[in-house]
C-alpha cells in the first residue's frame, strides 16, 4: 500500500509539473493578432533551397530545456510555454520544440515541430479543427498559422518529421487522448504560415 501511495504521489507530481506550462488565453487576446494583416506572408517570401542550406549552418541553438517561445491556440483558449528540445525532462516542463536536421525554428520558415504530452499540456488538442488559427511567439515575432490537416499515425512513424520548403507548423502528441499508459499512436496537426507580426 505504501508503494502505491508513493507511486501515486510521484505521478501526481509529474502531472502537476507538466500542467504548469499551460495558461488560459482569452479569445480577445488573439483577435487583435488576427485582425492585423500588415505582414501577410506571400509565396515569394518563403525561402529557396539555397537559403535553406545556408540557414542550417547558422541555425540558432539554445540549451536543452530553455524557454524559447509561447504557443497559443485560440480554439481551446490555451497558451503553452515552449522549450527547446523534446527529451523527457523538457516535455515534463511543457511543450517542446523538436530539434533535428529536418526541422527549424519558425523564423527560418520551413518545418517547425512542437510536441507535448496529451495528459498535461495538450489536453483538448482534439478540439482543434481545419482552418483554426494557431500562433507561435518566437524571438519578438508572432507567427500565425492556419490548420490544414489532422491525422493519426503509428508511434514509430517518422514520416511526419521531414524537411519542408513551405513554412509549416506541426503539433504532435500521443493518441488516443483517453488512453492509459504508453499510447500506441500519435495525433498530428499540420498548419501553414499565413501571417507574421512584430510583437
C-alpha positions in Angstrom: 0.0 0.0 0.0 2.9 2.4 0.8 4.4 1.7 -2.6 1.1 2.6 -4.2 0.9 5.8 -2.3 4.5 6.7 -3.2 3.8 5.9 -6.9 0.6 7.9 -6.9 2.4 10.9 -5.3 5.2 10.7 -7.8 3.0 10.5 -10.9 0.7 13.1 -9.4 3.7 15.5 -9.0 4.8 14.7 -12.6 1.3 15.5 -13.9 1.1 18.8 -11.9 4.6 19.9 -13.1 3.6 19.2 -16.7 0.5 21.4 -16.4 2.5 24.4 -15.2 3.4 25.2 -18.8 -0.2 25.9 -19.7 -2.2 29.1 -19.3 -5.7 30.2 -20.1 -5.8 32.7 -23.0 -8.9 34.6 -23.8 -10.2 34.9 -27.3 -10.0 38.7 -27.0 -6.2 38.5 -26.8 -5.8 36.7 -30.1 -8.4 38.7 -32.0 -6.1 41.7 -32.3 -3.5 39.5 -33.9 -5.9 38.0 -36.5 -7.2 41.4 -37.5 -3.8 42.9 -38.2 -2.5 41.7 -41.6 0.3 44.1 -42.1 3.0 41.4 -42.6 0.9 38.9 -44.5 3.1 36.1 -45.9 3.2 35.5 -49.6 4.7 32.6 -51.6 7.5 34.9 -52.7 8.6 35.3 -49.0 9.3 31.6 -48.5 13.0 30.7 -48.5 14.5 28.9 -51.5 16.7 25.8 -51.3 20.0 27.7 -51.3 18.9 29.9 -48.4 17.8 26.8 -46.5 21.2 25.2 -46.9 22.8 28.4 -45.6 20.4 28.7 -42.7 21.3 25.2 -41.5 24.9 26.3 -41.0 23.9 29.3 -38.8 20.9 27.7 -37.1 20.0 29.2 -33.8 20.6 26.9 -30.9 19.5 27.0 -27.2 20.3 24.9 -24.2 18.0 21.8 -23.9 15.0 22.8 -21.8 15.5 26.5 -22.2 12.3 28.6 -22.8 12.2 29.7 -26.4 8.6 30.9 -27.0 4.9 30.6 -26.5 2.3 28.6 -28.4 -1.3 30.0 -28.4 -4.3 28.0 -29.6 -7.4 30.3 -29.5 -9.9 27.4 -30.2 -9.1 25.8 -26.9 -8.2 29.2 -25.2 -4.8 28.0 -24.0 -1.3 29.2 -24.2 1.8 27.0 -23.8 5.3 27.9 -22.7 7.6 26.3 -25.3 11.0 24.9 -24.6 14.0 23.8 -26.7 14.1 20.0 -27.2 11.7 17.1 -26.7 13.6 14.9 -24.2 11.5 13.6 -21.3 12.8 16.3 -18.9 11.9 19.1 -21.3 8.4 17.7 -22.0 7.8 17.5 -18.3 8.0 21.3 -18.3 5.6 21.9 -21.2 5.7 21.9 -25.0 9.0 21.0 -26.6 10.4 22.3 -29.9 11.7 19.3 -31.8 15.4 19.8 -32.9 16.7 17.9 -35.9 18.3 18.2 -39.3 14.8 18.3 -40.8 13.2 20.9 -38.6 13.8 24.6 -38.0 12.8 27.5 -35.8 9.8 29.5 -37.2 11.9 32.4 -38.4 13.6 30.1 -40.9 10.1 29.5 -42.5 10.4 25.8 -43.1 9.2 23.0 -40.8 8.8 23.7 -37.1 7.6 20.8 -34.9 6.2 21.1 -31.4 5.4 18.1 -29.1 3.6 17.8 -25.8 2.0 15.2 -23.5 -1.7 14.6 -24.2 -2.5 14.3 -20.5 -0.8 17.5 -19.3 -0.3 20.4 -21.8 -2.1 19.1 -24.9 -5.4 18.1 -23.3 -8.1 19.5 -25.6 -5.9 19.4 -28.7 -8.5 17.1 -30.4 -10.9 20.1 -30.4 -8.8 22.0 -32.9 -10.3 22.0 -36.4 -9.2 22.6 -40.0 -8.9 26.4 -40.6 -8.4 27.3 -37.0 -5.6 29.8 -36.2 -2.5 28.8 -34.2 0.0 31.4 -33.0 3.7 30.8 -32.1 5.6 33.7 -30.4 9.3 33.4 -31.1 12.2 36.0 -30.9 10.0 39.1 -30.9 7.6 38.0 -33.6 4.2 36.3 -33.7 3.8 33.7 -36.4 0.2 32.9 -37.3 -0.6 29.6 -38.9 -3.9 28.1 -40.2 -4.6 24.4 -39.5 -4.7 22.4 -42.8 -4.9 18.8 -41.5 -5.2 16.4 -38.6 -4.2 12.8 -38.7 -3.3 9.8 -36.5 -0.1 7.9 -37.2 1.7 5.0 -35.6 4.0 5.9 -32.7 7.0 4.7 -34.8 6.1 6.7 -37.9 8.9 9.2 -38.7 7.4 10.5 -42.0 5.9 13.4 -40.0 9.3 14.9 -39.2 10.6 15.7 -42.7 12.1 18.8 -44.4 9.6 21.1 -45.9 10.1 24.1 -48.3 6.9 25.8 -47.2 6.6 27.3 -43.7 4.8 24.7 -41.7 4.0 24.2 -38.0 3.4 20.6 -36.9 1.9 19.7 -33.4 2.3 16.2 -32.1 1.0 14.3 -29.1 0.2 10.8 -28.0 -3.1 9.2 -29.1 -5.7 8.1 -28.1 -6.3 11.0 -25.7 -8.0 8.9 -23.1 -5.5 6.0 -23.3 -4.0 4.9 -20.0 -0.3 4.2 -20.2 2.1 4.5 -23.2 -0.2 5.3 -26.1 0.4 3.3 -29.4 -0.2 6.2 -31.8 0.4 9.9 -32.4 -2.0 12.7 -33.2 -0.6 15.2 -35.7 -1.9 18.6 -36.6 -0.3 20.5 -39.5 -0.6 24.2 -40.2 0.6 26.6 -42.8 2.1 30.1 -42.1 -0.3 32.9 -43.1 1.0 35.9 -41.2 4.0 37.3 -39.3 3.5 40.2 -36.8 6.0 42.2 -34.8 5.3 41.9 -31.0 
